[in-house]
Amino acid sequence: MKQKLFTFLLLALVSPMVFAGGIVTNANLSASYIRMPAQDATLGIDAVYYNPAGLAFMADGFYVSLSNQYITQTREISSTFPGMNKTTFEGGVVAPLFPAVYLVYKKNKMAFSFGFNPIGGGGSAMFEEGLPSFEQQVAVLPPSLTGAGITTTQYSFDSEFEGRSLMYGLQVNGSYALNDKISVSLGARYIIAQNSYKGYLKDVQINPLHPYNASGAGNMTSAPVFFATLATAATTAANSVQPLISGGGGGLTLSQAVSASYLTSAQATQLAGGLGVADYTTLPYTIAQIQAAYQTNAATMTGYSVATSDKEVDAKQSGTGISPIIGLNVKVNEKLNIGFRYEHRAKINVKNDTKKDDVRLYPDGVETPNDMPTTISLGASYKATDKLSLSAGAHYYFDKTAAYGKVESRDANGIPTFYENKAVIDNNFLELALGAEYAINEKVLVSGGYLRTQSGVNIKYQSDLSHSLSTNTIGFGGRYMVNENIGINLGAMMSFYLKETKAFDIPVVYEETYKRSATVFAIGVDFKF
């Protein structure tokens, strides 16, 4: 228990806050995407991100796209771990500000573009009710104490934690039309990763039926104070027999010490009682062994007192990386367009800047891998009629070859050892998207689409703190052209995560089930000058 107790409480703050996209990568990066998620062959302004090579086929001019999304995500985790006060835990992520900005200058065969967006993370995660791994660490106290002879049936604690994770992307592209059918692009994205973790766990209480309970036997009392009191009593008992040991009586049993008048019967009874034995004559330990047992108890209770004392964390992480990007666009004919994009892995390490870290999870100055994976996207758009357009796309995230900083173990100073991604990820992440747009008239267009994501993590990756679930997502909305140079996009998207259950057998047999849902509302304005 000692140092491990409550370590998991703060680990919850590293849980990724990703919406549409891969394990760490966001794909919901424009209002147009929210209303129709198959944007991989688009020739619109948000092609800055989705299809940069396609920008070379836009009409000459200067373009600006501004959009924002309001995102909410709910998380529900249920656990069958025995003895917990709660079995279902709910948390949420809120991102009221999730902006994207795209600029394009197109002239003749060339286009130059700039994009700013939250390429990873976004929003803040609140765990007001805790998580199973929060609760379990305290829930084990009553049965552990009862098993040690101190009847305890209740516990309580107060905790609040907030984690923020965001990776900004600053992207530049150069696009060139080789001819009237094929265009290419070359670009790069500079990524700024910023994480922050703040929270506390305090006021751990239990109700031991014990005479050293300062609030009265069986009443709720401070756990660290109770354990410290037991540690003091054990130290006093150990010290009380030191004169006898120094005088050569360390090899005597309590019965022998009483017979030799080194101890009174009352003293022997008290020493045996502190070790859970009512009749001192039945205790076979020597005086030296009894002292060692009390010293061990004192050290153990001191450790419990430290482990259950108030904990606080206040830490930040930051780092940067660069991802090269290449693109290809093929206009097969006037109806069919194909877009391809390749983004190379951005190697990122975030460095701890720590003000408070009572449980040694964020040692100041230590770096953690926080890569963005290599990504490939391929899409096609087809103009079925003058009014109807159909689109499809696929996105493949090379998670296994990236490094996400999933902790395997920590040393006594909190320095982590990390899993290789391939140890916790069996298959790379895959997304498939379908969409349609229908022009009601020259000003109004409606759209909708479907997105299927398939996560490739294995069961070792999953926990209440960090899990990746496959999803089914629908998006819908429309665009209104104020005039030929200004368009307004509105969209809504709902993601339905496929629940997953994980079985555990340590420290007892139990199961956890993970569920999520997410809703996004978006508005954007596109300008042409």
C-alpha positions in Angstrom: 0.0 0.0 0.0 2.5 2.7 1.2 3.8 4.7 -1.8 1.5 3.0 -4.3 -1.6 4.1 -2.5 -3.4 6.9 -4.5 -0.8 6.9 -7.3 -3.6 6.0 -9.7 -5.6 9.0 -8.7 -3.3 11.4 -10.5 -2.5 9.1 -13.4 -6.1 9.7 -14.5 -5.1 13.1 -15.6 -3.0 11.8 -18.5 -6.0 10.2 -20.2 -6.2 11.5 -23.7 -9.1 13.8 -24.8 -9.4 12.9 -28.4 -12.7 13.1 -30.4 -12.9 12.2 -34.1 -9.5 10.8 -35.2 -6.9 8.3 -34.0 -5.8 7.5 -30.5 -4.0 10.9 -30.1 -4.9 12.6 -33.4 -7.9 14.9 -34.0 -9.6 14.8 -37.4 -12.6 17.1 -36.6 -10.8 20.2 -37.7 -13.4 22.2 -39.6 -17.1 22.9 -39.5 -17.4 21.3 -42.9 -16.0 18.1 -41.5 -18.6 18.1 -38.7 -21.5 18.3 -41.2 -19.9 15.8 -43.6 -16.8 13.8 -42.3 -15.6 12.5 -45.7 -13.4 15.5 -46.6 -10.3 13.7 -47.9 -10.8 14.8 -51.6 -12.3 18.2 -50.9 -11.3 21.2 -53.0 -12.7 23.7 -50.5 -10.7 25.9 -48.1 -10.3 23.2 -45.4 -8.3 21.2 -47.9 -5.4 23.1 -46.2 -5.6 20.2 -43.8 -7.6 17.4 -45.5 -6.3 17.6 -49.1 -3.5 20.2 -49.5 -2.6 19.1 -53.0 -6.2 19.9 -54.1 -5.7 23.6 -53.3 -3.9 24.0 -56.7 -7.3 23.5 -58.4 -9.2 26.2 -56.6 -10.1 29.4 -58.4 -7.5 32.2 -58.1 -7.9 34.4 -55.1 -7.3 34.8 -51.4 -9.4 32.6 -49.0 -10.1 32.6 -45.3 -11.9 30.0 -43.2 -12.8 30.5 -39.5 -14.6 27.9 -37.5 -15.2 26.8 -33.9 -16.6 23.7 -32.3 -18.4 23.2 -29.0 -17.6 19.6 -27.8 -18.9 17.6 -24.9 -17.9 14.0 -24.1 -19.4 11.8 -21.3 -17.6 8.9 -19.8 -19.2 6.1 -17.8 -17.1 3.4 -16.1 -18.6 0.6 -14.0 -16.8 -1.8 -11.8 -17.6 -4.9 -9.8 -14.6 -4.4 -7.4 -16.0 -5.5 -4.0 -16.5 -3.1 -1.1 -16.6 0.2 -3.0 -19.2 2.9 -2.1 -19.8 3.5 -5.8 -19.9 1.1 -8.7 -20.6 3.5 -11.6 -18.5 6.6 -12.2 -19.3 9.4 -14.6 -17.0 12.1 -15.9 -16.9 14.5 -18.7 -14.8 16.5 -21.1 -15.9 20.0 -22.3 -14.2 22.0 -25.0 -16.2 25.2 -25.6 -13.4 26.7 -27.7 -12.0 24.4 -30.5 -11.0 26.8 -33.3 -9.6 26.2 -36.8 -8.2 28.9 -39.1 -7.2 28.3 -42.7 -5.7 30.8 -45.2 -5.1 30.1 -48.9 -3.6 32.3 -51.6 -4.1 30.8 -55.1 -2.5 32.1 -58.3 -2.2 30.3 -61.6 -0.9 26.8 -60.9 0.3 27.5 -57.4 -1.3 27.8 -54.0 0.2 28.7 -50.7 -1.7 28.0 -47.5 -1.5 28.2 -43.7 -3.5 26.3 -41.1 -4.0 26.6 -37.4 -5.9 23.9 -35.5 -5.9 21.7 -32.3 -4.4 18.7 -34.0 -4.5 16.6 -30.7 -6.3 16.8 -27.4 -8.5 19.8 -26.5 -10.6 20.8 -23.6 -10.4 19.8 -20.0 -11.3 16.5 -18.2 -13.0 16.7 -14.9 -13.3 13.7 -12.5 -15.6 15.1 -9.9 -16.8 11.6 -8.8 -13.5 9.9 -9.2 -12.8 6.6 -11.0 -12.8 3.0 -9.9 -9.0 3.1 -9.5 -9.5 6.1 -7.2 -12.1 4.3 -5.1 -10.3 1.0 -5.0 -7.2 2.3 -3.3 -9.4 3.5 -0.4 -12.0 0.8 -0.5 -9.3 -1.8 0.4 -8.7 -0.2 3.8 -11.7 -1.6 5.7 -11.2 -5.2 4.7 -7.4 -4.9 5.2 -7.8 -3.5 8.7 -10.6 -6.0 9.6 -8.3 -8.8 8.4 -5.6 -7.5 10.7 -8.0 -7.6 13.7 -9.2 -4.0 13.6 -12.9 -4.1 12.6 -13.5 -1.4 10.0 -16.6 -1.1 7.7 -16.6 2.4 6.2 -14.4 4.9 4.4 -14.7 8.3 2.8 -12.4 10.8 1.0 -12.5 14.0 -0.9 -10.9 14.5 -4.3 -10.9 16.8 -7.3 -8.8 16.6 -10.4 -8.6 18.4 -13.7 -6.4 17.6 -16.6 -5.9 19.7 -19.8 -4.2 18.4 -22.9 -3.8 20.3 -26.1 -1.6 20.0 -29.2 -1.7 23.0 -31.4 -0.8 22.6 -35.1 0.7 25.4 -37.3 0.8 24.1 -40.9 2.2 25.6 -44.1 1.8 24.1 -47.6 2.9 24.8 -51.1 0.7 23.2 -53.8 1.4 23.0 -57.5 -0.7 21.8 -60.5 1.5 19.7 -62.8 -1.3 19.8 -65.4 -5.1 20.0 -65.5 -5.5 16.6 -63.8 -2.6 16.1 -61.3 -1.4 18.4 -58.5 1.1 17.8 -55.7 1.9 19.5 -52.3 4.7 19.7 -49.8 4.3 21.1 -46.3 5.0 20.7 -42.7 3.2 21.1 -39.4 4.9 22.5 -36.3 3.2 21.0 -33.2 3.1 22.6 -29.8 2.1 20.1 -27.0 0.9 21.5 -23.7 -0.5 19.4 -20.8 -1.5 20.5 -17.3 -2.5 18.6 -14.2 -4.0 20.0 -11.0 -5.8 18.3 -8.2 -5.9 16.9 -4.7 -7.0 14.0 -2.6 -7.6 14.8 1.1 -9.6 13.9 4.2 -9.4 10.1 4.0 -11.5 8.8 6.8 -12.3 5.3 8.2 -14.3 4.0 11.2 -12.0 1.5 13.1 -13.5 -0.2 16.1 -10.4 0.4 18.2 -9.5 2.2 21.4 -7.0 4.5 19.6 -9.8 5.9 17.5 -9.8 9.6 18.6 -13.4 10.0 17.5 -14.6 7.0 19.5 -14.5 3.4 18.6 -16.5 2.7 15.4 -16.8 6.4 14.5 -15.4 8.0 11.4 -11.9 9.4 12.0 -8.9 10.7 10.1 -7.0 7.7 8.6 -3.6 9.3 8.7 -4.1 10.4 12.3 -5.3 7.0 13.3 -2.3 5.2 11.6 0.1 7.7 13.1 -1.4 7.0 16.6 -0.9 3.3 16.1 2.7 3.9 14.9 3.5 5.9 18.0 2.0 3.2 20.2 4.0 0.5 18.5 7.2 2.5 18.8 6.5 3.1 22.5 6.0 -0.7 23.0 9.2 -1.5 21.1 11.2 1.0 23.2 9.7 -0.3 26.5 11.5 -3.7 26.2 14.9 -2.2 25.2 16.2 -2.1 28.8 15.3 -5.8 29.2 17.1 -6.7 25.9 20.1 -4.6 26.9 20.2 -6.4 30.1 20.5 -9.8 28.3 16.8 -10.8 28.5 16.1 -10.6 24.7 16.0 -14.4 24.4 13.2 -14.8 27.0 9.6 -15.4 26.2 6.9 -13.3 28.0 6.1 -16.2 30.4 9.8 -16.5 31.3 10.2 -12.8 31.7 7.2 -12.7 34.1 8.5 -15.7 36.0 11.9 -14.0 36.4 10.1 -10.8 37.6 11.5 -8.8 34.7 7.9 -8.0 33.6 4.6 -7.9 35.5 1.7 -10.0 34.3 -0.1 -6.8 33.2 2.9 -5.6 31.2 3.1 -9.0 29.4 -0.6 -9.0 28.7 -0.4 -5.6 27.2 2.6 -6.5 25.0 0.9 -9.6 23.7 -2.4 -7.8 23.2 -0.8 -5.3 21.0 0.2 -8.2 18.7 -3.4 -9.6 18.7 -2.8 -12.3 21.3 -5.0 -12.2 24.4 -3.1 -14.7 26.6 0.6 -13.9 26.8 1.4 -17.4 27.9 0.5 -18.7 24.5 2.8 -16.3 22.6 6.0 -18.2 21.6 8.0 -15.1 20.6 11.1 -14.0 22.5 11.4 -10.4 23.8 13.7 -9.5 20.9 11.2 -10.9 18.4 8.4 -9.0 20.1 10.4 -5.8 19.8 11.1 -6.5 16.1 7.4 -7.1 15.5 6.4 -3.8 17.1 9.1 -2.0 15.1 7.7 -3.6 11.9 4.2 -2.5 12.9 5.4 1.0 13.6 7.1 1.3 10.2 4.0 -0.2 8.5 1.6 2.2 10.2 3.9 5.1 9.5 3.7 4.2 5.8 0.0 3.9 5.9 -0.2 7.3 7.6 1.9 8.9 4.9 0.0 7.1 2.1 -3.4 8.3 3.4 -2.3 11.9 4.1 -3.5 14.7 1.9 -2.0 14.7 -1.6 -1.7 17.5 -4.2 -0.3 17.9 -7.7 0.3 21.0 -9.8 2.3 20.2 -12.9 2.7 21.2 -16.5 4.3 19.5 -19.5 5.4 21.0 -22.8 7.2 20.0 -26.0 7.3 20.5 -29.7 7.7 18.5 -32.9 7.6 18.8 -36.7 5.6 16.6 -39.1 6.5 16.7 -42.8 3.4 16.5 -45.1 3.1 15.5 -48.8 -0.1 15.4 -50.9 -1.3 14.2 -54.3 -4.6 15.1 -56.0 -5.9 13.5 -59.2 -8.9 15.0 -61.1 -9.9 11.8 -63.0 -12.6 13.8 -64.9 -15.1 16.5 -64.2 -17.0 14.3 -61.8 -14.4 12.2 -60.0 -11.6 13.6 -57.8 -9.1 11.7 -55.6 -7.0 13.1 -52.8 -4.1 11.6 -50.9 -2.2 12.9 -47.9 0.8 11.5 -46.0 1.9 12.9 -42.7 5.2 11.7 -41.2 5.5 10.9 -37.5 6.3 13.9 -35.3 8.6 12.9 -32.5 7.7 14.8 -29.4 8.9 14.7 -25.8 7.1 16.8 -23.2 9.1 18.0 -20.2 7.7 18.3 -16.7 7.5 21.7 -15.1 6.4 20.7 -11.6 5.3 22.9 -8.7 3.8 20.2 -6.5 4.0 16.5 -6.8 3.3 14.7 -3.5 3.1 11.2 -5.1 6.1 11.5 -7.4 4.3 11.1 -10.7 5.7 14.2 -12.4 9.4 14.6 -11.3 10.5 18.0 -12.4 12.5 18.0 -15.6 11.6 14.5 -16.7 10.5 13.9 -20.3 7.7 11.8 -21.5 7.1 10.6 -25.2 4.1 12.3 -26.7 4.4 11.6 -30.5 1.9 12.3 -33.3 1.8 9.1 -35.5 2.4 8.8 -39.2 -0.9 9.2 -40.9 -2.1 8.3 -44.4 -5.5 9.4 -45.8 -7.1 8.6 -49.1 -10.4 9.9 -50.4 -12.6 10.4 -53.4 -15.5 12.7 -54.3 -18.0 12.0 -57.0 -20.5 14.5 -58.5 -23.4 12.1 -59.2 -25.7 14.9 -60.5 -25.6 18.7 -60.6 -27.1 18.7 -57.1 -25.7 15.6 -55.5 -22.1 14.8 -54.5 -20.9 11.6 -52.8 -17.6 11.2 -50.9 -15.6 8.5 -49.2 -12.4 8.4 -47.3 -10.0 6.2 -45.3 -7.5 7.3 -42.6 -4.8 5.0 -41.3 -2.8 5.9 -38.1 0.5 4.1 -37.6 0.2 4.0 -33.8 2.4 0.9 -33.3 5.5 2.8 -34.5 4.9 5.9 -32.4 5.6 6.5 -28.7 2.8 7.6 -26.5 4.4 7.4 -23.1 2.3 4.7 -21.5 4.0 4.0 -18.2 5.0 0.5 -17.4 6.7 1.1 -14.0 8.4 3.8 -11.9 11.4 3.8 -9.6 11.5 5.1 -6.1 12.0 8.7 -7.3 9.1 8.5 -9.7 11.2 8.2 -12.9 9.1 6.2 -15.4 9.9 3.3 -17.7 7.6 3.3 -20.7 6.0 0.6 -22.8 6.8 0.4 -26.4 3.5 1.0 -28.3 3.6 -2.4 -30.0 3.4 -4.0 -26.5 -0.1 -2.5 -25.9 -1.3 -2.0 -29.5 -1.9 -5.0 -31.8 -3.2 -3.1 -34.8 -3.0 0.4 -36.2 -6.1 2.7 -35.9 -8.4 2.8 -39.0 -11.2 5.2 -40.0 -13.6 4.8 -42.8 -15.9 7.7 -43.8 -18.9 8.1 -46.2 -20.7 11.4 -47.0 -23.1 13.1 -49.2 -24.0 16.8 -50.1 -27.2 18.0 -51.8 -27.6 21.5 -53.2 -31.2 22.5 -52.6 -30.6 25.7 -54.5 -27.7 28.1 -55.3 -27.6 29.3 -51.7 -28.5 26.3 -49.5 -26.7 22.9 -49.3 -27.4 20.1 -46.9 -25.1 17.3 -46.0 -24.5 14.2 -43.9 -22.1 11.4 -43.3 -21.0 8.4 -41.4 -17.6 7.6 -39.8 -16.5 4.3 -38.5 -13.4 4.0 -36.3 -11.6 0.8 -35.4 -9.2 1.0 -32.5 -6.3 -1.5 -32.5 -5.2 -1.5 -28.8 -5.1 -4.7 -26.9 -6.6 -5.4 -23.5 -3.3 -4.5 -21.7 -3.8 -0.9 -22.9 -7.3 -0.5 -21.5 -7.9 1.0 -18.1 -10.4 3.4 -16.5 -7.6 6.0 -16.8 -6.8 5.6 -20.5 -8.8 3.5 -22.9 -9.4 3.6 -26.7 -12.8 2.5 -28.0 -14.1 1.9 -31.5 -16.9 4.3 -32.6 -19.8 4.9 -34.9 -20.3 8.5 -35.7 -22.9 10.5 -37.7 -22.5 14.1 -38.8 -25.0 16.4 -40.5 -25.6 20.0 -41.3 -25.5 22.4 -44.2 -24.0 25.5 -45.8 -25.6 28.8 -46.6 -24.1 31.1 -49.2 -24.7 34.7 -48.1 -23.3 35.8 -51.4 -20.8 34.3 -53.9 -17.9 35.2 -51.6 -19.2 34.3 -48.1 -20.4 30.9 -47.0 -21.6 29.8 -43.5 -21.3 26.2 -42.4 -23.3 24.7 -39.6 -22.9 21.1 -38.4 -23.6 18.6 -35.6 -21.8 15.3 -34.9 -22.6 12.5 -32.5 -20.2 9.7 -31.7 -21.3 6.4 -30.2 -18.5 4.4 -28.6 -18.6 0.6 -28.5 -18.4 -0.4 -24.8 -15.6 -2.8 -23.7 -15.3 -4.9 -20.6 -11.9 -5.9 -19.1 -11.5 -8.7 -16.5 -9.0 -8.4 -13.7 -7.7 -10.9 -11.2 -5.4 -8.7 -9.0 -5.9 -8.0 -6.2 -9.3 -9.8 -6.5 -11.4 -11.0 -9.4 -13.6 -8.2 -10.9 -14.5 -6.5 -14.1 -14.6 -2.9 -15.5 -16.8 -1.7 -18.4 -16.0 1.4 -20.3 -18.6 3.6 -22.1 -18.4 7.0 -23.8 -20.5 9.3 -26.0 -19.6 12.6 -27.6 -21.5 15.5 -29.2 -20.1 18.3 -31.3 -21.7 21.5 -32.6 -19.8 23.6 -35.1 -20.1 26.9 -37.0 -17.7 28.3 -39.6 -17.5 31.1 -42.1 -15.6 30.9 -45.4 -14.5 34.1 -47.2 -13.1 34.7 -50.7 -11.4 37.9 -51.6 
